[in-house]
Amino acid sequence: MAKVKDAGKMVNEKGLDATIKEINNKTGMFVWKDTYVFLMDLDGKMLAHPMSPALIGKSLMETKDKGDPGKLLFKEFVELAKGKGEGWVEYMWSNPGDAKARKKISYIYRVPGKDLLAGAGIWE
């Protein structure tokens, strides 16, 4: 939770471009152990992702949970950010470099004053 909120704070203090650059840095402050912070806009477009750069610039609103094809997980992230502003989402996802989907829970946080959300998750 702290790293996600730090990313939101960085957007407001150092700007979006600097934050995107730092989040995309695989050895930067927003990557640790087997997790990382990602940044999206509230239209569902990925703006920064250190482990899956192929996602950057893409709308992910139609991306389905790998364990529940009826669940649009990024849409759920956006709805949470627009509604409560922060919270947890559980889903099935593949760790970069591992094709097998595992249960993951991500903390989603709307960047104060911006149409952005930052998130980070852990695998169970």
C-alpha positions, 0 to 999 in steps of 0.5 A: 500500500505504501509504495502505491501511495508513494507513486501517487504522491510522486505524480503530484510532486514530480509530474506524470512523466517522471513517475512513469519513467520511475515505474517503468524502471525494473530496478527502480523504487517501485519494483521489489521482491516479486511485485511492482507498481503499475499506473493506469488512467481511468479510461483503462489505458496502461501508462506504466508497467515495469514487467510487461512493457507490451501493455503500455499504451493499451486499453485493458478494459476488456481484459478478462480474469484468467480464472473467471472469464466473466470478470473484467479485472481492469474495469474493476480496478477503474470502477474501484478507483472512481468509486471508493478511491482505494481498495483490494481486488482479487483475481487470477493472473500470470506472473511475468515469465510464468504462463500459469495463472495464480491467485493475486490480490492488488491494492488499487489507489486513485491518485489524488486530484488526477484521473489516474490509478496506481496499483500493486499486487501480490501472489498468494 
